[in-house]
Structure formats: C-alpha cells, structure tokens
Amino acid sequence: MSQFHPASGTDDFKNKALNWISRFSPFVLLDSCGYEDPYGKYEWLAAAGAVKTFGNWRDLKAECHKGWLFGHLSYEAHRQMGVFTDVLFPEKSGIPELHFFEPEVVVGQRRGEKTVFIHTRKASAEAIFREIETTDFPENTLPRRPFERDFEKAAY
C-alpha cells in the first residue's frame, strides 16, 4: 500500500527518515544528492526491514520479483553466476558477495516533487509518516574518526 504525504522541509524529512530506518536490519538510504541525470526518477529512497532476503544468485534468479529489491552485489559475485570462473580470487573482506532484500517499508521522494511517498507491506503508511515526522534528528551523530593509512606512500 502506498500513500503520498506533503513533507515540509524535505531535507529535514530525509534526515528524520534516515534516523527512523536505522532501527531496522537491514536498511539502506540511496540519495542522489541533487545530481540530475536523464535516467533517475528519485531524489532519495530509504528501505527498511526485510520481508524476504536473498543471499545467493540462485535464489535471487529463481524469484520472479516485481516489487522493490535493495542490496548489493560485489565483483566477486561472478563466482555464483558462472562468469569468469577461471578468475577466482579468495574473498577476504567478510562481506557477502551478494545480498538483496525485499523491504517492509520504502520511503522516498520523486525528483521534482515536494511530497514523499511511503510504501509499506505491514504497517499503516499514515502511522509510519507520523513516526518519521516526530523523530528527532540529532545534529552531529556521526563519530569523528582520524584518517588512518593502510600502507605507506612508498608501498603504493
């Protein structure tokens, strides 16, 4: 179910939405940062919670999905797809090669519009809008970390 809501100060609403979705696992925020391209439809999208997850290419490919899917696929996912099977570098990062999820909630703003939309599979879109609107967004919540090099310039 989708609903559209006028959002006063859409940047503020986007920040509140980011704060709101961060309580879910998984969650993602995709932001165009105002960059206009001929193919983009959205200024920003936020997805929260998982109705269903896909951790490998076989399951993702088998699912004939026509709804929202968010996730990532790394270069190394070619192993699961049967492409470049002769190039098998060991996976070192601990990050899955492929992970997609069908979200419980999608919140976003279409490019050029002053309203936000909420698509939800479980809860009331109106209740989600009210929750996001009343969410406090602390100004500086990101920790400051010093820049650390992985290797020296000479090794580069």
C-alpha positions in Angstrom: 0.0 0.0 0.0 1.4 3.4 -1.0 0.5 6.9 0.3 1.7 10.3 -0.6 2.3 13.0 2.1 3.3 16.6 1.8 6.6 17.0 3.7 7.7 20.3 5.0 11.4 20.7 4.5 12.1 17.5 2.6 15.8 17.5 3.6 14.7 17.5 7.2 12.3 14.7 6.5 15.0 12.7 4.7 17.3 13.1 7.7 14.5 12.0 10.0 13.7 9.1 7.8 17.4 8.0 7.9 17.3 8.2 11.7 14.0 6.3 11.7 15.1 3.4 9.4 18.4 2.9 11.3 16.5 0.8 13.9 15.8 -1.8 11.3 18.0 -4.5 9.9 18.7 -4.3 7.0 18.2 -0.7 6.0 19.5 1.5 3.2 19.4 5.1 2.1 20.1 6.0 -1.5 20.5 9.7 -2.1 21.0 11.4 -5.5 22.5 14.5 -3.6 20.7 16.7 -6.1 22.6 15.2 -9.1 20.3 15.2 -12.1 20.7 12.5 -14.7 18.4 11.6 -17.6 17.5 8.2 -16.1 16.9 9.0 -12.4 13.4 9.1 -11.0 14.0 9.7 -7.3 15.7 12.3 -5.3 16.2 9.8 -2.5 14.9 6.3 -1.4 15.0 4.7 2.0 14.2 1.0 2.6 13.8 -0.7 6.0 13.3 -4.2 7.3 13.2 -7.4 5.3 10.1 -9.4 4.2 12.5 -11.7 2.3 16.3 -11.8 1.8 18.4 -13.3 -0.9 22.0 -14.3 -0.1 22.9 -16.1 -3.3 22.5 -15.7 -7.1 20.5 -19.0 -7.5 17.7 -17.8 -5.1 17.6 -14.3 -6.5 17.4 -15.5 -10.1 14.7 -18.1 -9.2 12.5 -15.5 -7.6 10.3 -13.8 -10.3 10.1 -10.5 -8.4 8.1 -7.4 -9.4 8.4 -5.3 -6.3 11.1 -3.4 -4.6 14.5 -5.0 -4.1 17.5 -3.4 -2.5 21.0 -4.8 -1.9 24.5 -5.1 -3.3 26.5 -7.4 -5.5 30.2 -7.4 -5.5 32.6 -8.0 -8.3 33.3 -11.4 -6.8 29.7 -12.5 -7.2 30.7 -13.7 -10.7 31.6 -16.9 -8.9 28.0 -17.6 -8.2 26.9 -16.6 -11.7 29.3 -18.9 -13.5 31.0 -15.9 -15.2 34.8 -15.7 -15.3 35.2 -18.9 -13.4 38.9 -19.0 -14.1 39.4 -15.8 -12.1 38.9 -17.0 -8.5 40.5 -14.6 -6.1 39.9 -15.5 -2.5 37.2 -13.5 -0.7 38.9 -11.6 2.2 36.6 -8.9 3.4 33.9 -10.9 5.2 31.2 -9.0 3.3 28.8 -11.3 1.4 29.3 -11.3 -2.4 25.6 -10.8 -2.9 22.8 -9.7 -0.6 19.4 -8.4 -1.6 16.2 -7.8 0.4 12.6 -7.1 -0.2 11.9 -4.3 2.3 8.9 -4.0 4.6 8.9 -0.2 4.1 10.1 2.1 1.3 10.1 5.9 1.8 11.2 8.3 -0.8 10.8 11.5 -2.8 10.4 11.5 -6.6 12.5 14.0 -8.4 10.8 17.4 -8.8 8.1 16.7 -6.3 7.5 18.2 -2.8 5.7 15.2 -1.4 7.2 11.9 -0.1 5.7 8.5 -0.6 5.5 5.6 1.7 5.1 2.1 0.5 4.5 -0.5 3.2 3.7 -4.2 3.3 2.8 -4.4 7.0 2.1 -1.2 8.9 -0.1 1.8 8.2 1.6 4.3 5.9 0.0 7.1 7.8 1.4 5.8 11.1 4.9 5.5 9.6 4.7 9.1 8.3 3.7 10.3 11.8 6.6 8.3 13.4 9.1 9.8 10.9 7.8 13.3 11.3 8.1 13.1 15.1 11.6 11.5 15.0 14.3 13.7 16.5 17.4 14.1 14.4 20.4 14.9 16.4 22.7 17.3 14.6 26.1 15.6 15.0 25.6 11.9 15.5 28.5 10.6 13.4 31.6 9.9 15.3 34.8 11.7 14.2 37.5 9.2 13.2 41.0 10.1 12.3 42.2 9.2 8.9 44.4 6.1 9.1 46.5 4.7 6.2 46.6 1.0 5.4 50.1 1.4 3.9 52.8 3.9 3.3 53.1 6.1 0.2 56.3 4.3 -0.9 54.5 1.0 -0.9 51.8 2.4 -3.2 
